[in-house]
Amino acid sequence: MKSEIKVILPAGKIPQGEIVSKITGTYKYNVQDSIVIYHEVKNERQPIIAEKGTRFMTDHSGHISCISEEKELVWHTELADLRRWLNKEMGVQENEDQTDRRTNRIG
């Protein structure tokens, strides 16, 4: 990452596929809403969707944990991605964020 920013948020607020860690840990995970298990012999894929109120945390070793959406995690992101997320959360259009804030000053 260029310049990593760490943000503590409930798991349910962190975008799908983003890199996270536990607040007290350094081990990195991906947060997911669903996972797919591929069965090569039967040529099948079995999607598993997290139950309402939960998310999956997956690691590079293939371990999967099911956690509450309320569990606070550290989101490892970059400023541009955080800005896009904040704009989406606040309902701000991309172009609105580019306005000249000097015109909004009081006094």
C-alpha positions in Angstrom: 0.0 0.0 0.0 1.1 3.5 -0.8 0.3 5.2 2.5 -1.8 2.9 4.7 -4.5 4.3 6.9 -5.9 2.2 9.7 -9.5 2.8 10.6 -11.5 1.0 13.4 -15.0 0.1 12.3 -17.6 -2.6 12.9 -17.1 -5.4 10.4 -20.5 -4.7 8.8 -19.4 -1.3 7.7 -16.1 -2.4 6.0 -16.4 -2.9 2.3 -16.4 -6.5 0.9 -13.0 -7.9 0.1 -11.0 -5.3 2.1 -8.0 -6.2 4.3 -8.6 -6.1 8.0 -6.9 -7.2 11.2 -8.2 -7.7 14.8 -7.8 -4.6 17.0 -5.2 -6.4 19.1 -3.5 -8.3 16.3 -1.3 -7.9 13.3 -2.5 -10.9 11.2 -4.3 -9.8 8.1 -7.6 -11.1 6.8 -10.1 -10.3 4.1 -13.7 -9.5 5.1 -16.3 -11.3 2.9 -20.0 -11.6 2.6 -19.8 -15.0 0.8 -17.3 -17.6 0.0 -17.2 -20.3 -2.7 -16.0 -23.8 -2.3 -14.9 -25.5 -5.5 -15.1 -29.2 -5.8 -12.7 -30.1 -8.6 -13.6 -33.8 -8.9 -17.3 -33.1 -9.3 -16.7 -29.9 -11.2 -19.0 -28.1 -8.8 -19.0 -24.8 -6.9 -20.8 -24.3 -3.7 -21.4 -20.7 -2.6 -21.9 -20.1 1.1 -23.5 -16.7 2.1 -22.9 -15.3 5.5 -26.0 -15.3 7.7 -27.7 -12.0 8.4 -25.7 -10.1 11.0 -22.4 -11.9 10.2 -19.4 -11.7 7.9 -16.6 -14.0 7.0 -12.9 -13.4 7.7 -10.6 -15.4 5.4 -6.8 -15.6 5.5 -4.2 -16.6 2.9 -4.0 -20.1 4.5 -7.6 -20.9 3.7 -8.9 -20.4 7.2 -12.4 -19.0 7.5 -14.0 -17.4 10.6 -17.6 -16.3 10.9 -17.9 -13.1 12.9 -20.6 -10.7 14.0 -21.1 -7.5 11.9 -20.7 -5.6 15.2 -17.2 -6.9 15.9 -14.8 -4.0 15.6 -11.9 -4.6 13.2 -9.0 -2.5 11.9 -9.5 -1.7 8.2 -6.2 -1.3 6.3 -6.9 1.1 3.5 -5.6 4.2 1.6 -6.9 7.8 1.8 -8.6 7.7 -1.6 -10.5 4.5 -0.7 -11.5 5.9 2.7 -12.7 9.1 1.0 -14.8 7.2 -1.5 -16.3 5.1 1.4 -17.1 8.2 3.5 -18.7 9.9 0.5 -20.9 6.8 -0.1 -21.8 6.6 3.6 -22.8 10.2 3.6 -24.6 10.0 0.3 -22.3 12.5 -1.4 -21.8 12.2 -5.2 -18.2 11.9 -6.4 -18.3 15.4 -8.1 -19.8 17.1 -5.0 -16.7 16.2 -3.1 -14.6 18.2 -5.5 -16.3 21.5 -4.7 -14.2 24.4 -3.6 -14.6 24.5 0.2 -13.4 28.2 0.3 -16.9 29.2 -1.0 -18.5 27.6 2.1 -16.6 29.6 4.7 -18.5 31.9 7.1 -17.2 35.4 7.6 
